[in-house]
């Protein structure tokens, strides 16, 4: 295990320099902590700018951040060494628009934001102030919004969950225009809504879990039409539902966790047909504990599970295999490394885990046991990271939020080496 190849002593020095520049320059022209591996350091001190939502848009990286002046707004950077710029002060003044749920469609970023007038609604941006605008005001009552969530792009359209004026949360679709933003199907009429979750794109369609009020929460799919929005299979017969969760796009299919009432909670796979929806990985009932973290890439599904022997550790299921295998016992024995935030970047994937020696740190793997190693000890004793949605591939590197104990929660970047983190 190696430590990061940079000097911690540089952080306070650059923090003092940043404080001076912050006072002299406009609030959004702040240098990044390129020397320490931080993509940018905006809020001076230990609090950090707390980035949570992020996405790559062309050669730029867009993210939400609070610089201590504008509140939580949309920012952009071109990477380490580049000056981060405020894209738009959507909720002008000291208020926060809290942009989130990022999804890229074409050359635009789509997200949820609150301008302080229309409530939380669907917005889009091309990365410029002039090109940042509200797409549609779905709930027109003053101050009330549709609260868009779970945005994904598929088949040239944007799919998302949102509320209408009655509070009924259902599946919507947008082509990026006001008139092209419409309710796709009212799966469960009434204010209770269909309880949509885990929307993922597979090819030109999406898979998601929903409750139509008859079958319970089950797996659904949509090709972007009302007629093509349908139940895939009633996995657990009756109104209880199999509770599909942690949906992950594979090659022409979707992987997810579900419980059919017989095999316990297991990994399932589906190609969108009833016959093609089946268990992909199951252990003897009661011996395996699944978590909500799964990811797919390079013909491999990686997930966290506890087989009762190794604790909660990373497992993999390769395309063509009938059963999963333990990738690495990161925290030896019954101890659990609790891996999460699996993110594929090129020919490997990153994740956070605790080997019981260094605390929670950044790890990387090429899919083999010997190739699964700790990348860097960002903070001695353990590092606080963001959520899985905050781990994003940017070219051949990973961008993620982390707290090194000095800069607060800020954006970091890694090429998979200690020196490159």
Number of C-alpha atoms within 10 A of each C-alpha: 9 12 16 18 14 15 9 13 9 12 16 13 10 18 19 13 12 21 15 11 15 18 10 10 10 9 17 17 15 22 21 23 25 17 16 23 22 26 27 25 26 30 25 17 16 13 16 22 25 21 23 24 25 28 24 21 21 16 11 14 19 26 24 25 28 19 21 15 13 22 21 24 26 31 24 24 22 17 21 20 16 16 18 23 19 22 23 21 20 25 19 14 10 12 17 22 24 23 27 24 21 23 24 21 18 12 11 17 20 28 27 26 27 25 20 16 12 20 22 26 25 30 24 23 23 19 24 13 14 10 12 20 15 21 22 21 18 24 21 14 12 10 13 18 25 25 20 24 24 20 24 23 24 18 15 13 18 21 31 23 23 27 22 17 14 12 16 19 27 24 29 20 22 22 16 19 12 14 10 13 20 16 20 21 19 17 22 18 14 12 14 14 23 23 19 24 22 19 27 23 25 22 14 14 21 24 29 25 27 29 24 20 15 11 19 22 26 26 30 22 24 23 18 23 12 13 10 13 20 19 22 22 21 19 23 19 14 11 15 16 23 25 20 26 22 20 27 23 23 22 14 12 18 22 27 24 25 25 19 19 13 8 14 19 23 21 25 20 21 23 19 23 13 13 10 13 20 16 20 18 18 17 16 10 12 11 13 19 17 17 17 14 21 27 22 22 19 17 12 16 21 25 26 25 25 20 18 12 13 20 22 25 29 27 21 24 21 17 12 8 12 11 12 18 13 19 21 21 21 25 19 15 10 15 17 21 24 21 26 21 26 25 24 24 20 14 11 18 24 28 21 24 26 23 21 15 9 18 18 25 24 27 23 24 22 16 20 12 13 10 13 19 19 26 26 24 22 23 19 14 13 20 21 18 22 20 13 17 16 21 25 23 20 21 13 14 18 21 25 29 26 26 23 21 15 15 25 21 25 26 32 25 24 23 17 23 17 20 16 16 25
